[in-house]
Amino acid sequence: MTSIFPDTRAILERLIAFPTVSRSGNLALVEYVRSLVEPAGARVTLTDDGDNANMWISVGPDDRPGDRCGVVLSGHSDVVPVAGQPWSRDPFVLHAQDGRLYGRGTADMKGFVASAIRAVLIAAQRPLKTPLHLAISFDEEIGCIGVRSLLPMLAARDVRPLLVWIGEPTGLALASGHKGKSSYRATFTGRAAHSALTPQGLNAIYLASDFITALRELQEDLIARTVPDPAYDVGYSTIHVGTIHGGEALNIVPNACTLEFEIRDLAADDVSAIEARIHAAAEAIVAPWRAQFPEAAIAIATTNTYPGLDTRNPHALALARAVSGHNGPEIKLAFGTEGGLFAKTLGVPAVICGPGSMDQGHKPDEFVTEDQLARCDAMLLRLIERLEAGVESAFPMQA
């Protein structure tokens, strides 16, 4: 075992060099991380999925199955694409300028992952009474895909952490919740005809247009009925149409059209009730056409979903406040994380707190400041000090 480790910036430089765009694979990054932590004494488990793998890294005493034990740092290895973005520098080479570190993933969220790896290396040399875990997942950016194969493994082991710490960029503010998200594809079926004889056809794009209008009306009704949650930037559930495709030629009445839409829901809202209203609106649109066009239809399929997060466990929040130094009320995030899946699958509390700002994420010339990384390092060192003392006694946890 050695006490000489690369610092967070050096680790981040290596992580950025791996172009782990979602769906492109992360195995080279995984092997790099393993080459750092295993020689330090960390225990590593991988859940493989073709060109990708989740990592579960542990230091300190073994978890006791069935007991509330250990704190998990969690981050994802994938990044969003850079294609079509006007970067002023190579996005997969770390650049330092004026106290900023530029590169794809510096904010979202390889900056935190680098700091967490450094924390694992430090913790491996400390006499921890409470174990520290690091979960590194893949394909989070396309719907928290990878972590879904990690969580069953943890459930089978009866691993029930005291706290899961998601390092998404919050400017190191402490977040106790985020919205859930459900994605859908709507397929519209009409009848083709020559455009000179439009009454003989049923325009599928028109059906889609009527459906979009219904979604917008439903959105306005949700706003009117909701008492906004002030912890969110957008304090109500939202409905959004992102893509639409239909038609083959201008002189053909299109018989098919598809669109994709999403719901980002507050914990207080019942997504199934919103879905029921959407299905009812779709039926109301096509029903009047069926006598003339029996094939008229709107089919709605769910393509992905993950739950929201609303952590209220006072013991978990007290530990998170003490470690983060966050003194004000917790914020809540409009974007999703794997925290909701940890909470739903394992029944454990989760918080979100990490360096950088999502205002920088997904954009050209993404960056995290050196100050934010240094503060994150100090925050995780405070966590390690508490794990040395043992934190289980402060968690009279309810399931």
WOBEL-V889533 format. One record per backbone hydrogen bond with DSSP energy under -0.5 kcal/mol. CO is the residue of the C=O (numbers start at 0). NH is the residue of the N-H. E is the energy in kcal/mol with one decimal. If there is no record, write none. Layout:
BEGIN
co:CO nh:NH e:E
co:CO nh:NH e:E
END
This chain:
BEGIN
co:2 nh:4 e:-0.8
co:6 nh:10 e:-2.3
co:7 nh:11 e:-2.9
co:8 nh:12 e:-2.3
co:9 nh:13 e:-1.5
co:10 nh:14 e:-2.5
co:11 nh:15 e:-2.8
co:12 nh:16 e:-1.1
co:13 nh:17 e:-0.5
co:14 nh:17 e:-1.3
co:16 nh:18 e:-0.7
co:17 nh:19 e:-2.4
co:18 nh:20 e:-1.8
co:19 nh:78 e:-1.8
co:20 nh:23 e:-2.5
co:25 nh:29 e:-2.4
co:26 nh:30 e:-2.4
co:27 nh:31 e:-1.9
co:28 nh:32 e:-2.5
co:29 nh:33 e:-2.6
co:30 nh:34 e:-2.1
co:31 nh:35 e:-1.0
co:32 nh:35 e:-0.8
co:32 nh:36 e:-2.3
co:33 nh:37 e:-2.2
co:36 nh:41 e:-2.2
co:37 nh:40 e:-1.8
co:42 nh:57 e:-2.4
co:44 nh:55 e:-2.4
co:45 nh:47 e:-0.6
co:46 nh:53 e:-2.1
co:48 nh:51 e:-1.2
co:50 nh:25 e:-1.4
co:50 nh:26 e:-1.0
co:51 nh:48 e:-2.9
co:53 nh:46 e:-1.6
co:54 nh:135 e:-2.1
co:55 nh:44 e:-2.2
co:56 nh:133 e:-2.6
co:57 nh:42 e:-2.8
co:58 nh:131 e:-2.1
co:62 nh:64 e:-0.7
co:63 nh:66 e:-2.6
co:66 nh:68 e:-0.7
co:66 nh:159 e:-0.7
co:69 nh:161 e:-2.9
co:69 nh:162 e:-1.0
co:70 nh:132 e:-2.7
co:71 nh:164 e:-3.9
co:72 nh:134 e:-3.1
co:73 nh:166 e:-2.3
co:74 nh:136 e:-2.2
co:78 nh:21 e:-2.0
co:81 nh:84 e:-2.2
co:84 nh:86 e:-1.9
co:89 nh:92 e:-1.5
co:90 nh:103 e:-3.0
co:94 nh:101 e:-3.5
co:96 nh:99 e:-1.7
co:98 nh:369 e:-2.7
co:99 nh:96 e:-2.4
co:99 nh:101 e:-0.6
co:100 nh:367 e:-1.8
co:101 nh:94 e:-1.9
co:102 nh:105 e:-2.0
co:104 nh:109 e:-2.6
co:104 nh:110 e:-0.9
co:105 nh:110 e:-0.7
co:106 nh:108 e:-0.6
co:108 nh:112 e:-1.9
co:109 nh:113 e:-2.6
co:110 nh:114 e:-1.9
co:111 nh:115 e:-2.9
co:112 nh:116 e:-2.5
co:113 nh:117 e:-2.2
co:114 nh:118 e:-2.0
co:115 nh:119 e:-2.2
co:116 nh:120 e:-2.2
co:117 nh:121 e:-2.1
co:118 nh:122 e:-3.1
co:119 nh:123 e:-2.1
co:121 nh:124 e:-1.6
co:122 nh:125 e:-1.6
co:125 nh:127 e:-2.0
co:130 nh:70 e:-1.9
co:131 nh:58 e:-2.3
co:132 nh:72 e:-2.9
co:133 nh:56 e:-2.6
co:133 nh:135 e:-0.5
co:134 nh:74 e:-2.6
co:134 nh:136 e:-0.5
co:135 nh:54 e:-2.7
co:136 nh:76 e:-3.2
co:137 nh:145 e:-1.8
co:138 nh:141 e:-0.6
co:138 nh:144 e:-2.1
co:139 nh:142 e:-1.8
co:139 nh:143 e:-2.4
co:144 nh:147 e:-1.2
co:145 nh:148 e:-2.1
co:145 nh:149 e:-0.6
co:146 nh:149 e:-0.6
co:146 nh:150 e:-2.3
co:147 nh:151 e:-0.6
co:149 nh:153 e:-1.7
co:150 nh:154 e:-2.7
co:151 nh:155 e:-2.5
co:152 nh:156 e:-1.5
co:153 nh:158 e:-2.6
co:154 nh:157 e:-1.1
co:157 nh:65 e:-2.4
co:157 nh:159 e:-0.6
co:159 nh:68 e:-1.8
co:162 nh:71 e:-2.7
co:163 nh:165 e:-0.7
co:163 nh:350 e:-2.3
co:164 nh:73 e:-2.8
co:165 nh:352 e:-2.8
co:169 nh:172 e:-1.3
co:172 nh:174 e:-0.5
co:173 nh:330 e:-2.4
co:174 nh:351 e:-2.5
co:175 nh:310 e:-3.0
co:176 nh:332 e:-2.4
co:177 nh:308 e:-2.5
co:179 nh:264 e:-1.2
co:180 nh:305 e:-2.6
co:181 nh:262 e:-2.4
co:182 nh:302 e:-2.5
co:182 nh:303 e:-1.2
co:183 nh:260 e:-1.8
co:184 nh:300 e:-2.6
co:185 nh:258 e:-2.1
co:186 nh:298 e:-2.6
co:187 nh:189 e:-0.5
co:187 nh:256 e:-1.4
co:188 nh:296 e:-1.6
co:190 nh:201 e:-1.8
co:192 nh:252 e:-3.3
co:193 nh:196 e:-2.3
co:194 nh:197 e:-0.8
co:196 nh:199 e:-2.4
co:197 nh:200 e:-1.8
co:200 nh:202 e:-0.5
co:201 nh:190 e:-1.7
co:201 nh:203 e:-0.6
co:202 nh:206 e:-1.6
co:203 nh:207 e:-2.2
co:204 nh:208 e:-2.4
co:205 nh:209 e:-2.6
co:206 nh:210 e:-2.2
co:207 nh:211 e:-2.5
co:208 nh:212 e:-2.1
co:209 nh:213 e:-2.0
co:210 nh:214 e:-2.3
co:211 nh:215 e:-2.4
co:212 nh:216 e:-2.2
co:213 nh:217 e:-2.2
co:214 nh:218 e:-2.4
co:215 nh:219 e:-2.1
co:216 nh:220 e:-1.9
co:217 nh:221 e:-2.4
co:218 nh:222 e:-2.2
co:219 nh:223 e:-2.2
co:220 nh:224 e:-2.0
co:221 nh:225 e:-1.1
co:225 nh:227 e:-0.8
co:227 nh:229 e:-0.7
co:228 nh:231 e:-1.8
co:230 nh:331 e:-2.0
co:232 nh:234 e:-0.6
co:234 nh:228 e:-1.7
co:237 nh:263 e:-2.5
co:239 nh:241 e:-0.5
co:239 nh:261 e:-2.4
co:242 nh:259 e:-1.8
co:244 nh:257 e:-2.9
co:248 nh:251 e:-1.6
co:250 nh:194 e:-2.3
co:251 nh:253 e:-0.6
co:252 nh:192 e:-0.7
co:253 nh:203 e:-2.8
co:254 nh:189 e:-2.6
co:255 nh:246 e:-1.0
co:256 nh:187 e:-3.3
co:257 nh:244 e:-3.0
co:258 nh:185 e:-3.0
co:259 nh:241 e:-2.6
co:259 nh:242 e:-1.2
co:260 nh:183 e:-2.8
co:261 nh:239 e:-2.1
co:262 nh:181 e:-2.3
co:262 nh:264 e:-0.6
co:263 nh:237 e:-2.3
co:264 nh:179 e:-2.1
co:265 nh:268 e:-1.3
co:268 nh:270 e:-0.8
co:269 nh:273 e:-1.7
co:270 nh:274 e:-2.9
co:271 nh:275 e:-2.1
co:272 nh:276 e:-1.8
co:273 nh:277 e:-1.9
co:274 nh:278 e:-2.6
co:275 nh:279 e:-2.1
co:276 nh:280 e:-2.1
co:277 nh:281 e:-2.3
co:278 nh:282 e:-2.2
co:279 nh:283 e:-2.1
co:280 nh:284 e:-1.4
co:281 nh:285 e:-1.8
co:282 nh:286 e:-2.4
co:283 nh:287 e:-0.5
co:285 nh:288 e:-1.6
co:285 nh:289 e:-0.8
co:286 nh:289 e:-1.1
co:288 nh:291 e:-0.5
co:288 nh:292 e:-3.1
co:292 nh:295 e:-2.2
co:296 nh:188 e:-2.7
co:298 nh:186 e:-3.0
co:298 nh:300 e:-0.5
co:300 nh:184 e:-2.7
co:303 nh:182 e:-3.4
co:305 nh:180 e:-2.3
co:308 nh:177 e:-1.7
co:312 nh:316 e:-2.3
co:313 nh:317 e:-2.0
co:314 nh:318 e:-2.1
co:315 nh:319 e:-2.4
co:316 nh:320 e:-2.5
co:317 nh:321 e:-2.2
co:318 nh:322 e:-2.4
co:319 nh:323 e:-2.7
co:320 nh:324 e:-2.3
co:320 nh:325 e:-0.5
co:324 nh:326 e:-0.5
co:330 nh:175 e:-2.1
co:330 nh:176 e:-0.7
co:332 nh:178 e:-1.6
co:336 nh:339 e:-0.7
co:337 nh:341 e:-2.3
co:338 nh:342 e:-2.5
co:339 nh:343 e:-2.3
co:340 nh:344 e:-2.9
co:341 nh:345 e:-2.3
co:341 nh:346 e:-0.5
co:341 nh:347 e:-0.7
co:342 nh:346 e:-1.1
co:348 nh:163 e:-1.8
co:350 nh:165 e:-3.1
co:351 nh:174 e:-2.8
co:353 nh:169 e:-2.0
co:353 nh:170 e:-0.6
co:353 nh:171 e:-2.4
co:355 nh:170 e:-2.4
co:356 nh:359 e:-1.9
co:356 nh:360 e:-0.9
co:359 nh:362 e:-1.3
co:362 nh:365 e:-0.8
co:365 nh:102 e:-2.3
co:367 nh:100 e:-2.9
co:368 nh:372 e:-1.8
co:369 nh:373 e:-2.4
co:370 nh:374 e:-2.4
co:371 nh:375 e:-2.1
co:372 nh:376 e:-2.5
co:373 nh:377 e:-2.1
co:374 nh:378 e:-2.1
co:375 nh:379 e:-2.5
co:376 nh:380 e:-1.8
co:377 nh:381 e:-1.8
co:378 nh:382 e:-1.6
co:379 nh:383 e:-2.3
co:380 nh:384 e:-2.1
co:381 nh:385 e:-1.5
co:382 nh:386 e:-2.1
co:383 nh:387 e:-2.0
co:384 nh:388 e:-1.3
co:385 nh:389 e:-1.5
co:386 nh:128 e:-2.3
co:386 nh:129 e:-1.7
co:390 nh:393 e:-1.6
co:391 nh:394 e:-2.2
co:394 nh:396 e:-2.6
END
